[in-house]
């Protein structure tokens, strides 16, 4: 068999000359897609605001206390508070803001009125009477 001659290069055309000078589509890096545009504000701001408002309202509702005494003498109020703390109650002594000053001894806060009623029952076990009052 006769030897086969190498194939002659194809004649140069404008298309092949341009492709030799610039990278081909196969070797060119793929363009990076533009990042998705996102608003800086959450999509549902009303819903998040509602959640925050619900939490604030829940805290306001949680401001139910049980008052176990009111004293003119701050030391007497602290003695009552100390006895209740020793029995595991969360107690606060606060002035009423009037003249003459009275010091209120309050237990709580309770989550709601039902929780406050349970707290009153716990206080009765240790022979302490209490009245459910809103925090002020």
C-alpha positions in Angstrom: 0.0 0.0 0.0 1.3 3.4 -0.8 2.1 5.7 2.0 -0.6 8.2 2.9 0.4 11.8 2.8 -0.4 14.0 5.7 -3.5 16.0 5.3 -3.0 19.6 4.2 -4.2 22.2 6.6 -7.5 23.7 5.8 -7.3 27.1 4.1 -7.5 30.0 6.6 -10.7 31.9 6.6 -11.8 34.9 8.6 -13.7 32.7 11.0 -10.8 30.4 11.7 -8.3 33.3 12.0 -10.6 35.0 14.6 -11.0 31.8 16.6 -7.3 31.3 16.7 -6.7 34.8 18.1 -9.5 34.6 20.8 -10.3 31.7 23.1 -13.1 29.5 21.9 -16.4 29.2 23.6 -15.3 25.8 24.9 -12.3 27.1 26.6 -13.7 30.5 27.8 -14.8 30.6 31.4 -18.5 30.5 31.8 -19.9 33.9 32.9 -20.8 34.0 36.6 -24.5 34.6 37.1 -25.3 37.9 38.8 -26.1 37.4 42.5 -29.8 37.4 43.2 -31.0 40.8 44.3 -32.5 40.6 47.8 -34.2 43.4 49.7 -32.5 44.5 52.9 -35.8 44.3 54.7 -37.4 40.9 55.5 -40.1 39.8 53.1 -42.8 39.9 55.7 -42.0 42.7 58.2 -45.6 42.9 59.4 -45.3 39.3 60.6 -42.1 39.9 62.6 -43.6 43.1 64.0 -46.6 41.1 65.1 -44.3 38.6 66.9 -42.5 41.3 68.7 -45.8 43.0 69.7 -47.1 39.6 70.9 -44.0 39.2 73.1 -44.4 42.6 74.6 -48.1 42.0 75.3 -47.2 38.7 76.9 -44.8 40.5 79.2 -47.4 43.1 80.1 -49.9 40.2 80.9 -47.2 38.5 83.0 -47.2 41.5 85.3 -49.8 40.0 87.6 -48.6 39.8 91.2 -49.9 38.6 94.5 -49.7 41.3 97.3 -49.1 39.8 100.7 -48.7 43.0 102.7 -48.3 46.7 102.9 -46.2 48.3 105.6 -45.3 51.8 106.7 -42.0 50.5 108.1 -39.5 49.3 105.4 -37.8 46.9 107.9 -41.1 45.2 108.6 -41.7 44.8 104.9 -38.2 43.3 104.5 -38.8 40.9 107.3 -42.0 39.5 105.6 -40.1 39.3 102.3 -37.2 37.5 103.9 -39.5 34.8 105.4 -41.2 34.3 102.0 -37.9 34.1 100.1 -36.7 31.4 102.6 -39.8 29.4 101.6 -38.9 29.7 97.9 -41.1 32.5 96.7 -39.9 35.3 94.4 -40.6 38.5 96.5 -40.3 42.2 95.8 -40.6 45.1 98.3 -41.6 48.4 96.5 -42.7 51.8 97.7 -46.2 52.8 96.6 -45.1 56.3 95.6 -47.6 58.1 97.9 -47.2 60.3 100.9 -46.9 58.7 103.5 -44.9 56.0 101.8 -46.2 52.4 102.2 -44.0 49.5 101.3 -45.8 46.8 99.3 -44.6 43.2 99.6 -45.5 41.3 96.5 -44.9 37.8 95.2 -44.5 36.9 91.6 -44.9 37.8 88.8 -47.3 35.2 87.6 -47.9 34.5 83.9 -51.6 35.1 84.1 -54.5 35.2 86.5 -54.7 31.4 86.6 -51.0 31.2 87.6 -51.6 33.9 90.2 -54.4 31.9 91.7 -52.1 28.9 92.0 -49.6 31.2 93.7 -52.3 32.3 96.2 -52.9 28.6 97.0 -49.2 28.0 97.6 -49.1 31.0 99.9 -52.1 29.7 101.9 -50.1 26.4 102.5 -47.6 28.5 104.4 -50.4 30.5 106.1 -50.0 33.7 104.2 -53.0 35.5 102.6 -52.5 37.3 99.3 -54.5 39.3 96.8 -54.0 39.3 93.1 -53.0 42.7 91.8 -51.8 44.1 88.5 -48.2 45.4 88.6 -47.9 49.1 88.8 
